């Protein structure tokens, strides 16, 4: 669903996590999935996402504000 002030979306992301501790740097693959995301607003918007992934050891939801430029 994509309207001028409201969007619903799904996403999948693949990337690289870099951890550095105790003079050691580790590169690990990471992924994140969002089966349901919603945003409301135009340039400044509120978003809510339900999903999970290993990028931040995350299962649950994200809420926040964003800015489109």
N, C-alpha and C positions, 0 to 999 in steps of 0.2 A: 504494500500500500504506500503510495507516495502522493501526498497532498501538499499544498503550499506551506502549511504550518505543522504537519504531522507526517511521520514516516514510521513504518514497521519494516524490519529487515532481519536477515540472518547473515552470519559471516563465519569464515574459517580463516585462521592465520597460522603461518608456519614461519619460524625464525630461529634465532640463535641466542642463547642465554650465556652471558659471560660472568662468571663468579671469580672474584679475586679475594683471597684471604691467606694469611700466614705465608706471604711471599710466593704463593702459588696461584696461577690463573688457569681456570678450567672453562673450556668451551663446550656447551651441550646443546643439542637440538631442543626446540620447544614448540608447542602448538597451543592454540586457543580456539575454542568454538563458542559461538553464540547462536543457539537455535531460535531465540526470540529477543529482539531489541526494538526499542521504540524511542523516538525523539520528537520533541515538540518545540517549535520556535523557528525563527528564520536565521538571522545572523548569529544571535546568541540563543542557544537552545539547551534544554534539559534532556538528559538521556537516562534510560534504564535498560539494563541488559541482564539476561539470565543465561548462564553458560558455565564453562569450565575450561581448564587447561593446565599445562605444566609450566607455563611461562612465569607464573607467580604462585604455583601450587594452589590454584583457585578452583573452587566449585561453589557456586552461589550466584550472587548478583552484584552488579556495579551500578551506582547512581552517580550522577554528576552534572556539571555544566560544561558546555563547549562553545567554541566560537568558530564559525565558518568564514574563511577569507579566500 
